[in-house]
Each structure stands twice: as structure tokens, then as C-alpha cells.
């Protein structure tokens, strides 16, 4: 909200005269973000974050018979549809295709669900924002927390399927999972803060996010083999670098290498064993370095997005 402040003006006879000037004062937040004190404030408000996540989950599954089981049915439905398309209609010959698909979907669903909820997080909680003070960053962060609950449930489906199908690949590849997860969470939190703040002023943002996610999905190697893209872009280094600029492509590559693991599995074609390239033909070390670079970039992006969100959050109460 805005306030008017009194300024003191000295006249020719040296008598102080109060004069009214229009000075915009941010009454809900300080003018500048100080990371250290703000982090301590967010930590002190962690219980509010937990309550916001619980509220979102309750609203999401209100009057639902299956409740959180819908989160587990979601990847199963994806699996049924894409398996029909890519193993019957458009055969891709990817061994253990369900594991390959779910490993990429696990990362993508966390990202897309968070962004969809995050874009509306401030607007949907307008009554809370205009009446109660709390760190506004908790709202987009709560959207990520809600999506993390779905992520855990969907991860259980994937682990169960891997155990039943005996397609677990153990090795150094598993070390890529925490690194890819870190990059995914930081990148998702960054974009959540941006779209949440923009959607307060421009309500078209939430609709543009849905369109962007639809396009983004198909430029990320979730349902098609990354080896296919790698082979097509091999002669064009500039296009390959442009493809890797997409953080979600790098994160999905990390998830797939960690959980699927088979770079070039062997398949039987006409009674003959044939190598079938599936994952990008790069080493675990190379992928770890790529994800490390992406993580550093995402941290810088997060700081920039956080400052932008903080700068705009002082006016949320007025604009809602």
C-alpha cells in the first residue's frame, strides 16, 4: 500500500512549514532485498510454508474418493497412452520403454505442476495477501512443495515398476540423480517466482504458461530418445549447444541416465542382436559437469528472480 509523507520546507523567514509531497513508500516490504536476514525470516516462517502446502493438497483432493492416489494414476495414464502410441502405432523399439518414459516424466511433471500452480499462487491467495503479513515468497515455494508430494508418489510408482521388471541399473549413474534434482528444484523455484509476480499484474501470464509448457514438453526428450536428437545435431555444434541451453533437457538427460541407465541397449531384430541407441552417448562425468554448470546458472537465475519478486511483492496488496 502507499502512504503520504510530510516533508519540512524552510521559508525565507526560516520558519519551518510542513508541506505535503507524494512519496511512494513500500509499506509491506523494505525497499531492498537483503539475502541473509530474509533467509532467516523465511526459516522462521517454515511452519507457514508447511500449512500452505497442506492447504493446497487438501484443496486439490477435496471431495475426491481416491485422494492422493490420483497422483499415482497420472503417470500410469501417461504410460498407457504413450506406450500405445510409441510401441504399437509409431514403433520406437526402446527396450524397457516404460522405465525410460517414467524417468523423464518424473522430472517433467514436477516442473509443469509447480509452474501451473505457481503462476496462480499469489492471485489464488489474494485474501491472505491483503490481510496478513508473511513473506510472500512462501506462496510460489508452496506450489513447489505441493508438486513435490506428487513427485514422491509418482517416484514410488516408478521404483515399483523397476523392481517388478528387474530393470534397475546400479552404478555411478545414480550419482547424477541428486545433482539433477537440485538443478530442477532451483530452476523451478526461479520460474515460479517470476510467473507468480507477473501474474498479479498481467493475468494473461497463467494462460501463456500453459501454452509455453505444451511447447516446452516437445523440445525436451521425454517421450523420444535423446540419442535421436544427438545424432541429428551432431554435425551442427551450434544447434546442439542451443538445445542444451534448455535446462529441462539437461535435467531430463540426468534423470534418464540415472534411472534408465541404458545408453545403447541391445535388442533382437529378426533373430539378430542389434544395438539400439537410446540415451545421449556421453559419459556420466560429462553429464555431471553439464548439470553442475546448469546448477550454477540456476542459482544465479534464482537470485535474480527472487530480487524481482521481492521488488514487486510490496505492491501485491494494491494490485489484487
Buried (B, 14 or more C-beta within 10 A) or exposed (E): EEEEEEEEEEEEEEEEEEEEEEEEEBEBBEEEBEEEEBEEEBEEBEEBBEEBBBBBBEEBBEEEEEEBEBBBEBBBEBBEEBEEEBBEEEEBBBBBBBBBBBBBBBBBBBBBBBBBBBBBBBBBBBEBBBEEEBBBBBBBBBBBBBBBBBBEBBBEBBEEBBEEEEBEBEEEBBBBBEBBBBBBBBBBBBBBBBBBBBBBEEEEBBEBBEEBBEEBBEEBBBBBBBBBBBEEBEEEEEEBEEBBEBBBBBBBBBBBBBBBBBBEBEEEEEEEEEEBBBBBBBEBEEBBEBBEEBBEBBBEBBEEBBBBBBBBBBBBBEEB
